Amino acid sequence: MPDEGRALPESYQTHAEGHQRGQRARHRRPRHLSLAGGVVAILAVSAAAWGIHDRAQSETELANWTTAQAVPTVALATPTTSKAARSLVLPGDVKAFYEAPIYARVSGYLASWSVDIGARVHRGQTLGLIDTPDLDQDLVQAQADLATAEARAQYAALTAKRWHTLLATNSVSQQSADEKQGDALAVNAEVAAQRAHVERLRALESFKRLAAPFDGVVISRNTDIGALINAGSGAAMPLFKVADMHQMRVYVRVPQADAAALSPGLHATLTEPQYPGQIFPATLETTSLSVAAESRTVLVEFSAPNPAGKLWAGTFAEVKLSLPGDSKMLQVPASALIFRAPGAQLATVNAQNKVVLKDVVIGKNLGSEIEIESGISADDRVIVSPLDTIEDGEAVRVAAPPGV
């Protein structure tokens, strides 16, 4: 061992000092690492806390948004009361003002016809002629019988006169004179009967000529030259048909619900498919004053002037009625109605924006709007298009009116 008092070599001292500095450096390095680790831990905890806070805030916002979206937004409408006229469009049948089927009163064969369909005729104008050989012979025989009866009547009158003269001289009995007078009266009665028979046949002869009963248009001809004609109108078709179309009759079936608004003089307009865009005026003339049980409608007759002849018999027309409004009725959009087990309902919104379902009685259907007879007031706020699942007391959000 070296002596304690002896000085160490310089190289040994230098090595010892380096060793001590290394030991001190090793002791200082863990303190620096601990400080850095602490900072990192603090930052990590802070980031985690911020993330948790941000996530919680996002979840809260999502929950609030979901809750807000669960409240339906509805559009509202206020019931209206209008006295303005309302329109009602119904199908109508156009008929001629007069329409007469022409049947034969005598049997025979058609000798000729002088007018065809579409021809305008005047009252009394000849439409056709019927050849009636049997009727002609009956008339000739009846006239001969009448001449015979008239001759017998003259002879009976002379005989009665002679017997009356002989009665004054008591040459014949009163009974015989009375018998001759009675024979003369009987023969005169036979003459009157035979004359009536002749006149009847002559009247039938006049029906050989088919004539128009009034001014109009021939709308049908169902015969031709040589066709067999049978008298009567049983199962036979009319030979001609004449219609007076200077004015037309239009028949419309109006629903019973609108019958109270009908009165003579009510104006309407007609449109027909063959005249697109053209409107023809019409006026209500009368109603049937009865309701058809199978359709619950009232038959109504309108008259429509036809100076230009554009309206034809048998055509279809759309009749637009202008009915007066009912100020006592409330009108709401048709889409506002709800149909459930209790019946028709409307969803209204109170001052707290809560749904209040109200049972209503429906009036007339006006197309886009419905009349309500009872169940709501003019101050109610009605939901225009409620959801099928809407419930009484449900909270809703009222949409802003358009343009706001």
The 8 nearest C-alpha neighbors of each residue, nearest first, counted from 0:
[[1, 2, 3, 5, 4, 7, 6, 8],
 [2, 0, 3, 5, 4, 7, 6, 8],
 [1, 3, 5, 4, 0, 6, 7, 8],
 [2, 4, 5, 1, 6, 0, 7, 8],
 [3, 5, 2, 6, 1, 7, 0, 8],
 [4, 6, 2, 3, 7, 1, 8, 0],
 [5, 7, 4, 8, 3, 2, 9, 1],
 [8, 6, 9, 5, 12, 11, 10, 1],
 [7, 9, 11, 10, 12, 6, 13, 5],
 [10, 8, 12, 11, 13, 7, 14, 6],
 [11, 9, 13, 12, 8, 14, 7, 15],
 [10, 12, 14, 8, 9, 13, 15, 7],
 [13, 11, 9, 15, 10, 14, 16, 8],
 [12, 14, 10, 16, 11, 15, 9, 17],
 [15, 13, 11, 17, 12, 16, 18, 10],
 [14, 16, 12, 18, 17, 13, 11, 19],
 [15, 17, 19, 13, 18, 14, 12, 20],
 [18, 16, 20, 14, 19, 15, 21, 13],
 [17, 19, 15, 21, 16, 20, 14, 22],
 [18, 20, 22, 16, 21, 17, 23, 15],
 [19, 21, 17, 23, 22, 18, 24, 16],
 [22, 20, 24, 18, 19, 23, 25, 17],
 [21, 23, 19, 25, 20, 24, 26, 18],
 [22, 24, 26, 20, 25, 21, 27, 19],
 [25, 23, 21, 27, 26, 22, 20, 28],
 [24, 26, 22, 23, 27, 28, 21, 29],
 [25, 27, 23, 24, 28, 22, 29, 30],
 [26, 28, 24, 25, 30, 29, 23, 31],
 [29, 27, 31, 30, 25, 26, 24, 32],
 [30, 28, 32, 31, 27, 33, 26, 25],
 [31, 29, 33, 32, 28, 27, 34, 26],
 [32, 30, 34, 29, 28, 33, 35, 27],
 [31, 33, 29, 35, 34, 30, 36, 28],
 [34, 32, 36, 30, 35, 31, 37, 29],
 [33, 35, 37, 31, 32, 36, 30, 38],
 [36, 34, 38, 32, 37, 33, 39, 31],
 [37, 35, 33, 39, 38, 34, 40, 32],
 [38, 36, 40, 34, 39, 35, 41, 33],
 [37, 39, 41, 35, 36, 40, 42, 34],
 [40, 38, 42, 36, 37, 41, 43, 35],
 [41, 39, 37, 43, 42, 38, 36, 44],
 [42, 40, 38, 44, 43, 39, 45, 37],
 [41, 43, 45, 39, 40, 44, 46, 38],
 [44, 42, 40, 46, 45, 41, 39, 47],
 [45, 43, 47, 41, 46, 42, 48, 40],
 [44, 46, 42, 48, 43, 47, 49, 41],
 [47, 45, 49, 43, 48, 44, 50, 42],
 [48, 46, 50, 44, 49, 45, 51, 43],
 [47, 49, 45, 51, 50, 46, 44, 52],
 [50, 48, 52, 46, 47, 51, 53, 45],
 [51, 49, 47, 53, 52, 48, 54, 46],
 [50, 52, 48, 54, 49, 53, 55, 47],
 [51, 53, 49, 55, 50, 54, 48, 56],
 [54, 52, 56, 50, 55, 51, 49, 57],
 [55, 53, 57, 51, 56, 52, 50, 58],
 [54, 56, 58, 52, 53, 57, 51, 59],
 [55, 57, 59, 53, 54, 58, 52, 60],
 [58, 56, 54, 60, 59, 55, 61, 53],
 [57, 59, 61, 55, 56, 60, 62, 54],
 [60, 58, 56, 62, 57, 61, 63, 55],
 [59, 61, 63, 57, 62, 58, 64, 56],
 [62, 60, 58, 64, 63, 59, 65, 57],
 [61, 63, 65, 59, 60, 64, 58, 66],
 [62, 64, 60, 66, 61, 65, 67, 59],
 [65, 63, 67, 61, 66, 62, 68, 60],
 [66, 64, 62, 68, 67, 63, 61, 69],
 [67, 65, 63, 69, 64, 68, 62, 70],
 [66, 68, 64, 69, 65, 70, 63, 62],
 [69, 67, 65, 70, 66, 64, 71, 63],
 [68, 70, 66, 67, 71, 65, 64, 395],
 [69, 71, 68, 395, 67, 394, 396, 72],
 [72, 70, 395, 396, 69, 73, 68, 394],
 [71, 73, 396, 397, 395, 398, 70, 74],
 [74, 72, 397, 398, 396, 71, 382, 75],
 [75, 73, 398, 383, 382, 397, 76, 72],
 [74, 76, 382, 381, 383, 380, 73, 77],
 [77, 75, 381, 380, 383, 382, 78, 74],
 [76, 78, 380, 381, 79, 379, 377, 75],
 [79, 77, 331, 377, 330, 329, 76, 80],
 [80, 78, 330, 329, 81, 77, 377, 331],
 [79, 81, 329, 326, 328, 330, 82, 78],
 [82, 80, 83, 326, 79, 324, 325, 329],
 [81, 83, 324, 326, 325, 84, 80, 323],
 [84, 82, 324, 81, 85, 323, 325, 326],
 [83, 85, 323, 324, 322, 321, 82, 86],
 [86, 84, 322, 321, 324, 323, 83, 87],
 [85, 87, 321, 320, 322, 319, 88, 84],
 [86, 88, 320, 319, 89, 321, 85, 322],
 [89, 87, 319, 318, 320, 317, 86, 90],
 [88, 90, 318, 317, 91, 87, 319, 251],
 [91, 89, 317, 316, 318, 251, 88, 92],
 [90, 92, 251, 316, 250, 317, 315, 318],
 [93, 91, 315, 250, 249, 314, 316, 94],
 [92, 94, 249, 314, 313, 312, 248, 315],
 [95, 93, 312, 248, 313, 247, 249, 96],
 [94, 96, 247, 244, 312, 97, 242, 243],
 [95, 97, 247, 248, 246, 243, 244, 94],
 [98, 96, 243, 95, 242, 99, 244, 241],
 [97, 99, 242, 241, 95, 243, 96, 100],
 [98, 100, 241, 240, 101, 242, 97, 212],
 [101, 99, 240, 237, 239, 102, 241, 98],
 [100, 102, 239, 237, 238, 240, 99, 103],
 [103, 101, 237, 238, 232, 100, 104, 231],
 [102, 104, 230, 105, 231, 229, 101, 228],
 [103, 105, 230, 231, 206, 102, 106, 203],
 [106, 104, 230, 103, 206, 203, 107, 207],
 [107, 105, 229, 230, 228, 131, 104, 103],
 [106, 108, 131, 228, 130, 227, 129, 105],
 [109, 107, 227, 130, 228, 225, 226, 129],
 [110, 108, 129, 225, 224, 226, 111, 130],
 [109, 111, 129, 128, 130, 224, 108, 225],
 [112, 110, 128, 224, 127, 109, 113, 129],
 [113, 111, 127, 126, 114, 128, 224, 223],
 [112, 114, 126, 127, 111, 115, 125, 128],
 [115, 113, 126, 112, 118, 116, 127, 217],
 [114, 116, 118, 117, 220, 217, 113, 219],
 [117, 115, 217, 218, 118, 219, 220, 114],
 [116, 118, 217, 218, 216, 115, 119, 219],
 [117, 119, 217, 116, 216, 115, 114, 120],
 [118, 120, 216, 215, 117, 217, 121, 214],
 [121, 119, 215, 214, 216, 118, 124, 122],
 [122, 120, 214, 124, 213, 123, 215, 211],
 [121, 123, 213, 214, 211, 212, 124, 120],
 [124, 122, 211, 210, 212, 121, 125, 213],
 [123, 125, 210, 211, 121, 122, 126, 120],
 [126, 124, 210, 209, 127, 123, 208, 211],
 [125, 127, 209, 210, 113, 114, 112, 124],
 [126, 128, 112, 209, 111, 113, 125, 208],
 [129, 127, 208, 111, 110, 207, 209, 109],
 [130, 128, 109, 207, 110, 108, 131, 107],
 [129, 131, 108, 110, 107, 109, 132, 128],
 [130, 132, 107, 134, 133, 129, 135, 106],
 [133, 131, 135, 134, 136, 130, 107, 137],
 [134, 132, 136, 135, 131, 137, 107, 106],
 [135, 133, 137, 131, 136, 132, 138, 204],
 [134, 136, 132, 138, 133, 137, 131, 139],
 [137, 135, 139, 133, 138, 134, 140, 132],
 [138, 136, 134, 140, 135, 139, 141, 133],
 [137, 139, 141, 135, 136, 140, 200, 142],
 [140, 138, 136, 142, 141, 137, 143, 135],
 [141, 139, 143, 137, 142, 138, 144, 136],
 [140, 142, 138, 144, 143, 139, 197, 137],
 [141, 143, 145, 139, 140, 144, 197, 138],
 [144, 142, 146, 140, 145, 141, 147, 139],
 [143, 145, 141, 147, 146, 142, 148, 140],
 [144, 146, 142, 148, 193, 143, 147, 194],
 [147, 145, 143, 149, 144, 148, 150, 142],
 [148, 146, 144, 150, 145, 149, 151, 143],
 [147, 149, 145, 151, 190, 150, 146, 152],
 [148, 150, 152, 146, 147, 151, 190, 145],
 [151, 149, 147, 153, 152, 148, 146, 154],
 [150, 152, 154, 148, 153, 149, 155, 147],
 [151, 153, 149, 155, 186, 150, 154, 187],
 [152, 154, 156, 150, 151, 155, 149, 157],
 [155, 153, 151, 157, 156, 152, 158, 150],
 [156, 154, 183, 152, 158, 153, 157, 151],
 [155, 157, 153, 183, 159, 154, 158, 152],
 [158, 156, 160, 154, 159, 155, 161, 153],
 [159, 157, 155, 161, 160, 156, 154, 162],
 [158, 160, 179, 180, 156, 162, 157, 161],
 [159, 161, 157, 163, 158, 162, 156, 164],
 [162, 160, 164, 158, 163, 159, 157, 165],
 [163, 161, 165, 159, 176, 164, 160, 166],
 [162, 164, 166, 160, 161, 165, 176, 159],
 [165, 163, 161, 166, 162, 167, 160, 168],
 [166, 164, 162, 170, 167, 168, 163, 171],
 [165, 167, 169, 163, 171, 164, 168, 170],
 [166, 168, 165, 164, 169, 163, 170, 171],
 [169, 167, 170, 166, 165, 164, 171, 163],
 [168, 170, 166, 171, 167, 165, 172, 173],
 [171, 169, 165, 168, 166, 172, 167, 162],
 [172, 170, 166, 169, 165, 175, 173, 176],
 [173, 171, 174, 175, 176, 166, 169, 170],
 [172, 174, 176, 175, 177, 171, 166, 169],
 [175, 173, 177, 172, 176, 178, 171, 179],
 [174, 176, 178, 172, 177, 173, 179, 171],
 [177, 175, 173, 162, 179, 178, 174, 163],
 [176, 178, 180, 174, 175, 179, 181, 173],
 [177, 179, 181, 175, 180, 176, 182, 174],
 [180, 178, 159, 182, 176, 181, 177, 183],
 [179, 181, 159, 177, 183, 178, 182, 176],
 [182, 180, 178, 184, 179, 183, 177, 185],
 [183, 181, 179, 185, 184, 180, 186, 178],
 [182, 184, 155, 180, 156, 186, 181, 185],
 [183, 185, 187, 181, 182, 186, 188, 180],
 [186, 184, 182, 188, 187, 183, 181, 189],
 [185, 187, 189, 152, 183, 188, 184, 182],
 [188, 186, 190, 184, 189, 185, 152, 183],
 [189, 187, 191, 185, 190, 186, 192, 184],
 [188, 190, 186, 192, 187, 191, 193, 185],
 [189, 191, 187, 193, 148, 188, 192, 149],
 [192, 190, 188, 194, 189, 193, 195, 187],
 [193, 191, 189, 195, 194, 190, 188, 196],
 [192, 194, 196, 190, 145, 195, 191, 189],
 [193, 195, 191, 197, 196, 192, 145, 190],
 [196, 194, 198, 192, 197, 193, 199, 191],
 [197, 195, 193, 199, 194, 198, 192, 200],
 [196, 198, 194, 200, 195, 199, 141, 142],
 [199, 197, 201, 195, 196, 200, 202, 194],
 [200, 198, 202, 196, 201, 197, 195, 203],
 [201, 199, 203, 197, 202, 198, 138, 204],
 [200, 202, 204, 198, 203, 199, 197, 205],
 [203, 201, 199, 205, 204, 200, 198, 206],
 [204, 202, 200, 206, 205, 201, 199, 105],
 [203, 205, 201, 202, 206, 207, 200, 134],
 [206, 204, 202, 203, 207, 208, 201, 209],
 [207, 205, 208, 203, 204, 104, 209, 105],
 [206, 208, 129, 205, 204, 128, 209, 105],
 [207, 209, 128, 206, 127, 205, 210, 129],
 [208, 210, 127, 126, 125, 128, 207, 206],
 [211, 209, 125, 123, 124, 126, 208, 212],
 [210, 212, 123, 122, 124, 213, 125, 126],
 [211, 213, 122, 123, 210, 214, 99, 241],
 [214, 212, 122, 211, 121, 215, 123, 243],
 [215, 213, 121, 122, 120, 243, 212, 211],
 [216, 214, 243, 242, 120, 119, 241, 213],
 [215, 217, 119, 242, 241, 118, 117, 218],
 [216, 218, 241, 116, 117, 118, 219, 240],
 [217, 219, 116, 240, 241, 117, 216, 242],
 [218, 220, 240, 239, 116, 217, 221, 241],
 [221, 219, 239, 238, 222, 116, 115, 240],
 [220, 222, 238, 239, 219, 237, 236, 223],
 [223, 221, 238, 220, 226, 224, 109, 239],
 [222, 224, 226, 225, 109, 221, 112, 111],
 [225, 223, 109, 111, 226, 110, 112, 222],
 [226, 224, 109, 108, 110, 223, 227, 111],
 [225, 227, 109, 108, 224, 223, 228, 222],
 [228, 226, 108, 107, 225, 229, 109, 106],
 [227, 229, 107, 106, 108, 226, 230, 109],
 [230, 228, 106, 231, 227, 107, 103, 105],
 [229, 231, 105, 104, 106, 103, 228, 232],
 [230, 232, 104, 233, 103, 229, 102, 235],
 [233, 231, 235, 102, 234, 230, 236, 237],
 [232, 234, 235, 231, 236, 230, 102, 229],
 [235, 233, 232, 236, 231, 237, 229, 230],
 [234, 236, 233, 232, 237, 231, 229, 102],
 [235, 237, 238, 234, 221, 232, 102, 233],
 [238, 236, 102, 101, 100, 239, 235, 221],
 [237, 239, 221, 222, 102, 101, 220, 236],
 [240, 238, 220, 101, 219, 237, 100, 221],
 [239, 241, 100, 219, 218, 101, 99, 217],
 [240, 242, 217, 99, 216, 218, 98, 215],
 [243, 241, 98, 215, 216, 97, 95, 244],
 [242, 244, 215, 97, 96, 245, 95, 98],
 [245, 243, 246, 95, 96, 247, 242, 215],
 [244, 246, 305, 306, 243, 304, 247, 308],
 [247, 245, 304, 305, 244, 96, 303, 302],
 [248, 246, 96, 95, 303, 302, 244, 94],
 [247, 249, 302, 94, 96, 301, 93, 95],
 [250, 248, 93, 301, 92, 300, 94, 302],
 [249, 251, 300, 92, 91, 299, 301, 248],
 [252, 250, 91, 299, 298, 253, 90, 249],
 [251, 253, 298, 297, 296, 299, 254, 250],
 [252, 254, 297, 296, 251, 255, 298, 258],
 [255, 253, 296, 256, 257, 295, 297, 258],
 [254, 256, 258, 296, 257, 295, 297, 253],
 [255, 257, 254, 258, 363, 259, 253, 362],
 [258, 256, 255, 259, 254, 260, 253, 261],
 [257, 259, 255, 260, 261, 256, 254, 253],
 [260, 258, 261, 257, 256, 255, 262, 322],
 [259, 261, 258, 257, 322, 262, 323, 256],
 [262, 260, 258, 259, 265, 263, 257, 322],
 [261, 263, 265, 264, 260, 283, 285, 259],
 [264, 262, 283, 284, 265, 285, 261, 282],
 [263, 265, 283, 282, 266, 262, 284, 285],
 [266, 264, 283, 263, 282, 262, 267, 261],
 [267, 265, 282, 281, 264, 283, 320, 321],
 [266, 268, 320, 281, 319, 282, 280, 321],
 [267, 269, 280, 319, 279, 281, 318, 278],
 [270, 268, 318, 279, 278, 317, 316, 280],
 [269, 271, 278, 317, 316, 277, 279, 318],
 [270, 272, 316, 274, 273, 317, 315, 269],
 [273, 271, 274, 275, 270, 316, 315, 317],
 [272, 274, 271, 275, 270, 277, 276, 314],
 [273, 275, 272, 271, 277, 276, 270, 278],
 [276, 274, 277, 272, 273, 271, 270, 278],
 [275, 277, 274, 278, 270, 271, 272, 273],
 [278, 276, 275, 274, 270, 279, 271, 269],
 [277, 279, 270, 269, 268, 276, 280, 271],
 [278, 280, 269, 268, 270, 281, 277, 303],
 [281, 279, 268, 267, 303, 269, 278, 282],
 [282, 280, 303, 267, 302, 268, 266, 301],
 [281, 283, 266, 301, 302, 264, 265, 267],
 [282, 284, 301, 265, 263, 264, 285, 300],
 [285, 283, 263, 301, 300, 282, 302, 264],
 [284, 286, 300, 263, 283, 299, 287, 301],
 [287, 285, 299, 288, 298, 300, 297, 284],
 [286, 288, 289, 298, 299, 297, 285, 290],
 [289, 287, 286, 290, 297, 298, 285, 299],
 [290, 288, 287, 297, 291, 298, 286, 296],
 [289, 291, 297, 296, 295, 292, 255, 288],
 [290, 292, 295, 296, 293, 294, 297, 289],
 [291, 293, 295, 294, 290, 296, 289, 297],
 [292, 294, 291, 295, 296, 290, 297, 254],
 [293, 295, 296, 291, 292, 290, 254, 297],
 [296, 294, 291, 292, 290, 255, 293, 254],
 [295, 297, 254, 255, 253, 290, 294, 252],
 [296, 298, 290, 253, 252, 289, 299, 255],
 [297, 299, 252, 287, 251, 286, 253, 296],
 [298, 300, 286, 251, 250, 252, 285, 297],
 [301, 299, 250, 285, 249, 284, 286, 283],
 [302, 300, 283, 249, 282, 284, 248, 281],
 [301, 303, 248, 282, 281, 247, 249, 284],
 [302, 304, 281, 247, 246, 280, 305, 248],
 [305, 303, 246, 306, 247, 302, 245, 281],
 [304, 306, 246, 245, 308, 307, 310, 303],
 [307, 305, 308, 245, 304, 246, 309, 244],
 [308, 306, 309, 305, 310, 245, 304, 244],
 [309, 307, 305, 306, 310, 245, 244, 311],
 [310, 308, 307, 311, 305, 306, 274, 244],
 [309, 311, 308, 305, 312, 247, 93, 314],
 [312, 310, 314, 309, 313, 93, 308, 95],
 [311, 313, 94, 95, 93, 314, 310, 244],
 [312, 314, 93, 94, 311, 92, 315, 95],
 [315, 313, 93, 312, 311, 92, 316, 94],
 [316, 314, 92, 91, 93, 271, 313, 317],
 [315, 317, 271, 91, 270, 90, 269, 318],
 [318, 316, 90, 270, 269, 89, 91, 319],
 [317, 319, 269, 89, 88, 268, 90, 91],
 [320, 318, 88, 268, 87, 267, 317, 269],
 [321, 319, 267, 87, 86, 322, 88, 318],
 [320, 322, 86, 85, 84, 267, 87, 319],
 [321, 323, 85, 84, 320, 86, 260, 324],
 [322, 324, 84, 85, 83, 321, 325, 260],
 [325, 323, 82, 84, 83, 85, 326, 322],
 [324, 326, 327, 328, 82, 323, 81, 80],
 [327, 325, 82, 328, 80, 81, 324, 329],
 [328, 326, 325, 329, 80, 372, 81, 82],
 [327, 329, 326, 325, 372, 370, 371, 80],
 [330, 328, 80, 371, 79, 370, 78, 327],
 [329, 331, 370, 79, 78, 369, 371, 368],
 [330, 332, 78, 368, 369, 333, 370, 329],
 [333, 331, 368, 334, 335, 367, 369, 383],
 [332, 334, 368, 369, 335, 367, 336, 331],
 [335, 333, 332, 384, 336, 383, 367, 368],
 [336, 334, 383, 384, 333, 332, 382, 345],
 [337, 335, 345, 334, 344, 333, 338, 343],
 [336, 338, 344, 343, 345, 339, 335, 387],
 [339, 337, 343, 342, 344, 336, 340, 341],
 [338, 340, 342, 341, 337, 343, 344, 387],
 [339, 341, 342, 338, 343, 344, 337, 358],
 [342, 340, 339, 343, 358, 338, 344, 359],
 [343, 341, 339, 340, 338, 344, 358, 359],
 [342, 344, 338, 337, 359, 358, 339, 336],
 [345, 343, 358, 337, 357, 359, 336, 338],
 [344, 346, 357, 336, 356, 337, 347, 335],
 [347, 345, 356, 382, 355, 381, 354, 357],
 [346, 348, 381, 355, 380, 354, 382, 356],
 [347, 349, 354, 353, 352, 380, 355, 381],
 [350, 348, 352, 351, 353, 354, 347, 355],
 [349, 351, 352, 348, 353, 380, 354, 379],
 [352, 350, 353, 349, 348, 394, 354, 395],
 [353, 351, 349, 348, 350, 395, 394, 354],
 [354, 352, 394, 392, 348, 393, 351, 349],
 [353, 355, 348, 392, 393, 391, 347, 346],
 [354, 356, 347, 391, 346, 348, 392, 357],
 [355, 357, 346, 391, 345, 347, 354, 344],
 [358, 356, 345, 344, 359, 355, 346, 374],
 [359, 357, 344, 374, 343, 345, 356, 342],
 [360, 358, 374, 344, 373, 343, 357, 361],
 [361, 359, 373, 372, 371, 374, 362, 343],
 [360, 362, 371, 372, 370, 359, 363, 369],
 [361, 363, 370, 371, 372, 360, 364, 369],
 [364, 362, 370, 365, 369, 361, 256, 371],
 [363, 365, 369, 366, 370, 362, 368, 367],
 [366, 364, 368, 369, 363, 367, 370, 87],
 [365, 367, 368, 364, 369, 333, 332, 363],
 [366, 368, 333, 332, 365, 369, 334, 364],
 [369, 367, 332, 333, 365, 366, 331, 330],
 [370, 368, 364, 333, 330, 331, 365, 332],
 [369, 371, 330, 362, 363, 329, 361, 328],
 [372, 370, 361, 362, 329, 373, 360, 330],
 [373, 371, 360, 362, 361, 328, 370, 329],
 [372, 374, 360, 359, 371, 375, 361, 376],
 [373, 375, 359, 358, 357, 360, 376, 372],
 [376, 374, 373, 379, 377, 359, 357, 371],
 [377, 375, 378, 379, 374, 78, 329, 373],
 [376, 378, 78, 379, 79, 77, 375, 329],
 [379, 377, 376, 380, 77, 78, 375, 381],
 [378, 380, 376, 377, 381, 77, 347, 375],
 [381, 379, 347, 77, 348, 76, 75, 378],
 [380, 382, 347, 76, 75, 346, 77, 379],
 [383, 381, 75, 346, 347, 74, 385, 384],
 [382, 384, 335, 75, 74, 76, 381, 334],
 [385, 383, 335, 334, 382, 386, 74, 73],
 [386, 384, 382, 383, 387, 335, 389, 346],
 [387, 385, 388, 389, 384, 337, 71, 390],
 [386, 388, 389, 385, 337, 390, 338, 384],
 [389, 387, 386, 390, 385, 391, 393, 337],
 [388, 390, 386, 387, 385, 391, 393, 354],
 [391, 389, 393, 392, 388, 354, 356, 355],
 [390, 392, 355, 354, 356, 393, 389, 353],
 [393, 391, 354, 353, 355, 390, 394, 356],
 [392, 394, 354, 353, 391, 390, 395, 389],
 [395, 393, 353, 352, 354, 70, 392, 396],
 [396, 394, 71, 70, 352, 72, 353, 397],
 [395, 397, 72, 71, 73, 398, 70, 352],
 [398, 396, 73, 72, 74, 395, 399, 75],
 [399, 397, 74, 73, 72, 396, 400, 75],
 [398, 400, 403, 401, 397, 74, 402, 75],
 [399, 401, 403, 402, 398, 74, 75, 397],
 [402, 400, 403, 399, 398, 74, 75, 76],
 [401, 403, 400, 399, 398, 74, 75, 397],
 [402, 401, 400, 399, 398, 397, 74, 75]]
